[in-house]
């Protein structure tokens, strides 16, 4: 094992060990394993948007690193430069329309930054693996920082952020296969038209980098290496699909068509008698959530400017709901306004607009009523959008002795496990 401090310091003596450890901000004992898969083919890498639309950011490498400008060739300087001050904070900024690294400008619209083994670095204090790309935004007034990382190393940073690492190994393995499939699907569907494949937030799947890793999570990743879920595609061929998942379905998972608008056989919704065994009662049944009517109108107008035509929103009624025999989820709402106009919105969009954290308005398996100048969301069940695998349900199934494959085929029926490599 060669850690960012440990390996370097072992070679250079105890004094340097203390100095490097102090700069790097970690205890000398701690060792980060080298990043596996750095020689993987490009199709097995992922591009994660780490920092969006900023004028500067701080990176810190545990090893030497090379910066390569867009217009550089192998010989040219200053298009390519080696930095050999491991542990030092390095500022990335914009100056005169050019990206600067530690004050040195680089030509072109982007630069690649490649650290040596163990290929680990910090961006704004959080630790990640792989390499970095800095891309100037259109208008040349800000830039994005994108993490290029081998898929399996990426998953180690996702699964530990999406599920507690002390959960059952088979639940962690099911989560890993779902996260791998989801990532590859989003990359294939949307990655071609932009400089990155996924964000690091709940908008896609939460990516915590090295800080989310643990031995249990790496075991789940390694034991499922390259495994994904496939199903029949609309054109009749077989392929991956968006294996959505969420915390607690509340008794029945939702048809993806009603939430995300896409139709795949494994995403039609299934009964889940499991999550109530694992979810805390206050998450399985969540307490009344109240929001000021004026605040709801304001948030909706900001997110959907066309709703300004409605004036103040005076009524929110259920336009459509799913019904799975005792489990009802709001899927579409009708918004009526003081101008007499009305419009429709997906219930999940209403939920995440009114409460972007989702911590109070935890699902659309609830009822909406008005009381005075407040909107009340009551009789709530579950946590999250409810599509695909129910994470608490997966844990309950694993506790009962079910294998990862059984868990996945329960939540994604009519799919099968396949290998991409
Ligand atoms: Zn469930």
Boltz pocket constraint, residues with backbone or C-beta under 6 A from the ligand:
constraints:
  - pocket:
      binder: B
      contacts: [[A, 247], [A, 248], [A, 249], [A, 250], [A, 251], [A, 252], [A, 272], [A, 273], [A, 274], [A, 275], [A, 276], [A, 390], [A, 392], [A, 393]]
      max_distance: 6.0
